[in-house]
Structures are given as C-alpha cells and as structure tokens.
Amino acid sequence: MTVAVILGTAAILIAVAGPKLLESPALGSTSPGTRMTAWLAALAGVPVFAGAALIVSAWPRHPMVESLVDAILLCAGTLSHALPTGTARVVAALMLPVCAVLAVRLVRAARRDAGVRARLHHHHRDVLSVIARPVDGVIWLDHPLPLAYSVAGRPGYVVTSAGLTERLTDNERAAVLAHERAHLRGRHHHIVSVSETLAAALPVLPLFSRAPAAIRTLVELEADRRAARATDAATVRSALATLSPEGQPAPAGVLTIGTQVATRLDALASPAVDRRGGFGGVVAAVLMWVLPAGIALGTVAGLSAMICAAFIG
C-alpha cells in the first residue's frame, strides 16, 4: 500500500502543481526544446504514476519494492500494515472505474481529433492540388497576402504565397521556410495535437488544461531557433517584423509563421541557453518525474512518522 500511496501522490502533484514548476524562471532560462520536453514528460508522468499506483494496489502480494520503500521510510510499514487487510484491493477497486472513465474519455477525444486532422489534411491536399503549384517541395499560392504555414501528414508539406515572396528578401524567405520545415521535422503538429487531446479529455486538471497554449508557444520558439541556425537570428527577426503588421491568415489546424510574434521577437533578441545533444531535455524530463516522486516520498514518510509516534508513544 505504501508504494501505491507514493505513486498516486506523485501523479496528483504533477497534475496540480506541475504547471507552476514548468512555468518557473528556472526553466524559463533554458531552450524551448528543453521546456517542451519537460512539459511532455509531465504529461506522460501523470498516467504512468497513476497506472503504476493502480497496478501496485491490485497486486496479489506486496511487491518486492514495497519492502525496500518500507526500509527507506523506517516506520512507513505502520502506515500500510495498520490498515485493515484488503484495504489496498478496495482502493484499487474504487480507482479502477475512475481510470476506466478517464481512459474512455481519452480514447474518444483521440479518435475525434485524429478524424479532424485526417479530414483537414485531405481537404488541404485536394484544394491545393487545384489552385496551387509545387516548387522545390513547397506549395506556392498565387495570392497577394503574405502566407506561410505547414500541414502535417504523410507527407507533410509547406504552403507559401506570392505575397510572401514580394515582401521578404531571399534570406528572410529562406528563414520562413526553415521555420515551417522545422515544424514538420520536429513533429510539432503531433505534439500540439496530443496536448489538445489530453486537455479535451481531462480539462479539470491544471497540467492538461494549460498544456496546449504553453506547447503552442514553445513549438514556435523552437522552430524559430532552428530557423536561426539555418540562417541567423537577425534574419528571422526581420522576417517576423515584416509579416507581423498584417498578421498571418491561415486555415485552422496548421502551424503558421505569423503567430505570437511579440513573444518570439523577444526570445530571438535574447536567445535561451542552447543545450545541444538533448542533455537539457533529459535533465528536465527526469526532474519532472523524480522531484514529485521525492516530494511524495517525503510526505508519506512524514505521515508515517506521525502515525508511528501515535502508535508507539
């Protein structure tokens, strides 16, 4: 029972307090990729910890790790073994329908979103095949408004307009194309879709409800960072500044160059720490699991000590 309590507490901590940690200044000074990895780790941590808690609760015997945790917590055995026999299984029986309902909501939201994305991709492909022309892997529209966006799929593609060519220099246009291609290579559309699906299924949990907006910002910042590597930060800033006065009209469900321009201009002016090789992302992901688990462990240890004092003293 002790391990299940720790795992369940960790899941609750990530779901409720996770956004405060993810939006803290400590992570704000890292690269967008690192912060995005931290968000994804937190989103994955909730079902992993909750599922593990359910499995441990329903386990026929005390798992081997239970003895290890009890040894670490010293008197933690009092917390679990002072409870009536079968309490863990009763808790598991109560948790199971809740988890089942959440799983059904998640599956329904995922199927709905997958259908919307498929219809969107097919619609873009069918319409653009009539009114646009592919050039060097990019679909060009003869339209006076500056336009650039990417559409996920198999294959994904980038759409731009004649207006973009008229407003930007060759280097600026290359930066815009690098930005949109970064979205496709980084599978940013899928990351955003997953966060939106989780938010639709679990809107009452702060982590899930706040994830889509945060991740949408981070994928744009990360695409800007990659575009700046392909060209330079000044060129990306210049392209954004040129496009921002009129905004970027674009269909729903795509990632476009002209969103959240002010935030991105600020980020390009003072780029965050770039931890190459993904080391920063690994550290952030590990912290998003280890820190809540450590807090949960300490909480259970404290409660156990209080119970021990009551029983022994």
C-alpha positions as CSV (number, residue, x, y, z in Angstrom):
1,M,0.0,0.0,0.0
2,T,2.9,2.4,0.8
3,V,4.2,2.3,-2.8
4,A,0.8,2.9,-4.2
5,V,0.2,5.9,-2.0
6,I,3.6,7.4,-3.1
7,L,2.9,6.8,-6.8
8,G,-0.7,8.2,-6.5
9,T,0.6,11.3,-4.6
10,A,3.2,11.9,-7.3
11,A,0.6,11.7,-10.0
12,I,-1.6,14.3,-8.2
13,L,1.4,16.6,-7.6
14,I,2.4,16.6,-11.3
15,A,-1.2,17.2,-12.4
16,V,-1.9,20.0,-10.0
17,A,1.4,21.7,-9.2
18,G,3.3,20.8,-12.4
19,P,2.4,24.0,-14.4
20,K,3.9,26.2,-11.6
21,L,7.2,24.3,-11.9
22,L,7.1,24.2,-15.7
23,E,6.5,28.0,-15.9
24,S,9.1,28.8,-13.3
25,P,12.0,31.2,-14.1
26,A,14.4,28.3,-13.6
27,L,13.1,26.6,-16.7
28,G,12.4,29.9,-18.5
29,S,16.1,30.4,-19.0
30,T,16.5,27.1,-20.9
31,S,15.9,26.4,-24.6
32,P,12.4,25.9,-25.9
33,G,13.2,22.3,-26.7
34,T,14.2,21.7,-23.1
35,R,10.9,23.2,-21.8
36,M,8.9,21.3,-24.3
37,T,10.5,18.0,-23.2
38,A,9.7,18.9,-19.6
39,W,6.0,19.5,-20.5
40,L,5.8,16.2,-22.4
41,A,7.5,14.3,-19.5
42,A,4.9,15.8,-17.1
43,L,2.0,14.9,-19.4
44,A,3.3,11.4,-19.6
45,G,4.1,11.2,-15.9
46,V,0.5,11.5,-14.7
47,P,-0.8,8.4,-16.4
48,V,2.4,6.5,-15.7
49,F,2.3,7.2,-12.0
50,A,-1.4,6.7,-11.7
51,G,-1.4,3.5,-13.6
52,A,1.5,2.2,-11.5
53,A,-0.4,3.0,-8.4
54,L,-3.4,1.1,-9.6
55,I,-1.3,-1.9,-10.5
56,V,0.5,-1.9,-7.2
57,S,-2.8,-1.6,-5.3
58,A,-4.2,-4.6,-7.1
59,W,-1.1,-6.7,-6.8
60,P,-1.9,-10.1,-5.0
61,R,1.1,-9.8,-2.7
62,H,3.2,-6.9,-1.5
63,P,5.6,-6.2,-4.4
64,M,9.3,-6.6,-3.6
65,V,9.8,-2.8,-3.9
66,E,7.4,-2.4,-1.0
67,S,9.9,-3.8,1.4
68,L,12.6,-1.6,0.1
69,V,10.4,1.5,0.4
70,D,9.4,0.5,3.9
71,A,13.0,0.2,4.9
72,I,13.7,3.6,3.5
73,L,10.8,5.1,5.4
74,L,11.6,3.2,8.6
75,C,8.2,3.3,10.2
76,A,6.3,3.5,6.9
77,G,5.2,0.0,7.4
78,T,2.9,1.2,10.1
79,L,1.1,3.4,7.6
80,S,0.2,0.5,5.4
81,H,0.1,-2.5,7.7
82,A,-2.0,-0.7,10.4
83,L,-4.8,-0.6,7.8
84,P,-7.3,-3.5,7.7
85,T,-6.4,-6.4,5.4
86,G,-7.6,-5.9,1.9
87,T,-7.6,-2.1,2.1
88,A,-5.3,-1.9,-0.9
89,R,-7.6,-4.0,-3.0
90,V,-10.6,-1.9,-2.0
91,V,-8.7,1.2,-3.0
92,A,-7.8,-0.4,-6.4
93,A,-11.5,-1.4,-6.9
94,L,-12.5,2.2,-6.3
95,M,-9.8,3.6,-8.6
96,L,-10.5,1.2,-11.4
97,P,-13.8,2.7,-12.6
98,V,-12.4,6.2,-12.4
99,C,-9.4,5.2,-14.5
100,A,-11.7,3.4,-16.9
101,V,-13.9,6.5,-17.4
102,L,-10.8,8.7,-18.0
103,A,-9.5,6.1,-20.5
104,V,-12.7,6.1,-22.4
105,R,-12.8,9.9,-22.5
106,L,-9.2,9.9,-23.7
107,V,-9.9,7.4,-26.5
108,R,-12.9,9.3,-27.6
109,A,-11.0,12.6,-27.7
110,A,-8.1,11.0,-29.6
111,R,-10.4,9.4,-32.2
112,R,-12.2,12.6,-32.7
113,D,-9.0,14.7,-33.1
114,A,-7.5,12.1,-35.4
115,G,-10.5,12.3,-37.6
116,V,-10.4,16.1,-37.7
117,R,-6.7,16.0,-38.6
118,A,-7.2,13.5,-41.4
119,R,-10.1,15.4,-42.9
120,L,-8.0,18.6,-42.7
121,H,-5.0,17.1,-44.4
122,H,-7.2,15.6,-47.2
123,H,-9.0,18.9,-47.7
124,H,-5.8,20.9,-48.0
125,R,-4.4,18.3,-50.4
126,D,-7.4,18.3,-52.6
127,V,-7.9,22.1,-52.7
128,L,-4.2,23.0,-53.1
129,S,-3.8,20.4,-55.9
130,V,-6.2,22.6,-58.0
131,I,-5.2,26.2,-57.1
132,A,-1.5,25.9,-56.2
133,R,1.7,24.7,-57.8
134,P,4.6,22.8,-56.1
135,V,8.1,24.2,-56.5
136,D,11.1,22.5,-54.9
137,G,9.0,20.7,-52.3
138,V,7.0,23.8,-51.4
139,I,3.4,24.5,-52.5
140,W,3.0,28.1,-53.8
141,L,-0.2,30.1,-53.9
142,D,-0.7,33.0,-56.3
143,H,-2.1,35.2,-53.6
144,P,-1.1,38.8,-52.6
145,L,-1.3,38.3,-48.8
146,P,1.9,37.0,-47.2
147,L,1.2,33.5,-46.1
148,A,3.3,30.6,-44.8
149,Y,2.2,27.6,-42.9
150,S,2.8,23.8,-42.6
151,V,0.4,20.9,-42.7
152,A,1.2,17.6,-41.0
153,G,0.5,14.3,-42.7
154,R,2.1,11.7,-44.9
155,P,3.7,13.5,-46.4
156,G,3.6,16.9,-44.6
157,Y,4.1,20.0,-46.7
158,V,4.8,23.7,-46.5
159,V,2.4,26.3,-48.1
160,T,3.6,29.8,-49.0
161,S,2.2,32.6,-51.2
162,A,3.3,35.1,-53.8
163,G,2.8,37.8,-51.3
164,L,5.4,36.3,-49.1
165,T,7.9,36.5,-51.9
166,E,7.1,40.1,-52.6
167,R,7.5,41.3,-49.0
168,L,10.6,39.4,-48.0
169,T,14.2,39.2,-49.1
170,D,15.7,35.8,-50.3
171,N,17.3,35.3,-46.9
172,E,14.1,36.1,-45.0
173,R,12.1,33.8,-47.2
174,A,14.7,31.0,-46.5
175,A,14.3,31.7,-42.8
176,V,10.5,31.3,-43.1
177,L,10.8,28.1,-45.0
178,A,13.3,26.8,-42.4
179,H,10.9,27.6,-39.7
180,E,8.0,25.7,-41.3
181,R,10.2,22.7,-42.1
182,A,11.4,22.7,-38.5
183,H,7.7,22.2,-37.5
184,L,7.5,19.2,-39.8
185,R,10.8,17.6,-38.8
186,G,10.1,18.1,-35.1
187,R,6.6,16.6,-35.5
188,H,5.3,19.8,-33.7
189,H,1.8,19.3,-35.2
190,H,1.5,15.9,-33.5
191,I,2.9,17.3,-30.2
192,V,0.3,20.1,-30.2
193,S,-2.5,17.6,-31.1
194,V,-1.6,15.3,-28.3
195,S,-1.7,18.1,-25.8
196,E,-5.0,19.3,-27.1
197,T,-6.5,15.8,-26.9
198,L,-5.4,15.4,-23.3
199,A,-6.8,18.8,-22.5
200,A,-10.2,17.8,-24.0
201,A,-10.2,14.5,-22.1
202,L,-9.0,15.9,-18.7
203,P,-9.9,19.6,-18.6
204,V,-10.2,19.8,-14.8
205,L,-6.5,19.1,-14.2
206,P,-4.4,22.2,-14.4
207,L,-1.5,20.5,-16.2
208,F,-3.6,19.3,-19.1
209,S,-5.8,22.4,-19.4
210,R,-2.7,24.7,-19.6
211,A,-0.5,22.5,-21.7
212,P,-1.9,23.3,-25.3
213,A,-1.2,27.1,-25.0
214,A,2.2,26.6,-23.5
215,I,3.3,23.9,-26.1
216,R,2.0,26.0,-29.0
217,T,4.3,28.8,-27.9
218,L,7.2,26.5,-27.3
219,V,7.0,24.8,-30.8
220,E,7.1,28.3,-32.4
221,L,10.1,29.3,-30.3
222,E,11.8,26.0,-31.1
223,A,11.1,26.4,-34.9
224,D,12.5,30.0,-34.7
225,R,15.6,28.7,-33.0
226,R,16.2,26.1,-35.7
227,A,15.5,28.7,-38.4
228,A,18.1,30.9,-36.8
229,R,20.6,28.1,-37.0
230,A,19.9,27.7,-40.7
231,T,20.1,31.5,-41.4
232,D,20.7,33.8,-38.4
233,A,18.6,35.3,-35.6
234,A,18.6,38.7,-37.1
235,T,17.1,37.4,-40.4
236,V,14.3,35.5,-38.5
237,R,13.5,38.7,-36.5
238,S,13.4,40.7,-39.7
239,A,11.0,38.3,-41.4
240,L,8.7,38.2,-38.4
241,A,8.8,42.0,-38.0
242,T,7.9,42.4,-41.7
243,L,5.0,40.0,-41.5
244,S,3.5,41.0,-38.2
245,P,1.7,44.2,-39.1
246,E,-0.8,42.4,-41.3
247,G,-0.8,39.1,-39.3
248,Q,-0.8,35.7,-41.0
249,P,-4.2,34.5,-42.2
250,A,-4.1,30.7,-42.2
251,P,-6.6,27.8,-42.0
252,A,-7.4,26.1,-38.7
253,G,-5.3,23.2,-37.5
254,V,-2.0,24.3,-39.1
255,L,1.2,25.9,-37.7
256,T,1.9,29.3,-39.2
257,I,4.8,31.7,-39.1
258,G,2.8,34.7,-38.0
259,T,1.6,33.7,-34.5
260,Q,2.8,35.0,-31.1
261,V,5.1,37.4,-32.9
262,A,5.9,39.7,-29.9
263,T,7.0,36.8,-27.7
264,R,9.1,35.3,-30.4
265,L,10.8,38.6,-31.2
266,D,11.8,39.0,-27.6
267,A,13.1,35.4,-27.5
268,L,15.2,35.9,-30.6
269,A,16.7,39.1,-29.2
270,S,18.0,37.2,-26.1
271,P,18.1,33.5,-27.1
272,A,17.8,31.0,-24.2
273,V,20.6,28.6,-23.3
274,D,21.1,26.0,-26.0
275,R,21.9,22.7,-24.6
276,R,22.9,20.6,-27.5
277,G,22.6,16.9,-27.7
278,G,19.3,16.9,-25.8
279,F,21.1,16.8,-22.4
280,G,19.0,19.7,-21.0
281,G,15.8,18.0,-22.1
282,V,16.8,14.7,-20.5
283,V,17.6,16.5,-17.2
284,A,14.3,18.4,-17.3
285,A,12.3,15.2,-18.1
286,V,14.0,13.3,-15.2
287,L,13.3,16.2,-12.8
288,M,9.6,16.2,-13.7
289,W,9.4,12.6,-12.5
290,V,11.9,12.5,-9.7
291,L,11.0,15.7,-8.0
292,P,7.3,14.9,-7.5
293,A,8.2,11.3,-6.5
294,G,10.7,12.7,-4.0
295,I,8.1,15.1,-2.5
296,A,5.5,12.3,-2.3
297,L,8.1,10.0,-0.6
298,G,8.8,12.7,1.9
299,T,5.1,13.4,2.5
300,V,4.4,9.7,3.1
301,A,7.5,9.4,5.4
302,G,6.2,12.4,7.5
303,L,2.8,10.9,7.8
304,S,4.3,7.5,8.7
305,A,6.5,9.1,11.4
306,M,3.4,10.8,12.9
307,I,1.5,7.5,12.9
308,C,4.4,5.7,14.4
309,A,4.7,8.3,17.2
310,A,1.0,7.9,17.9
311,F,1.2,4.1,18.0
312,I,4.5,3.8,19.8
313,G,4.3,6.8,22.0
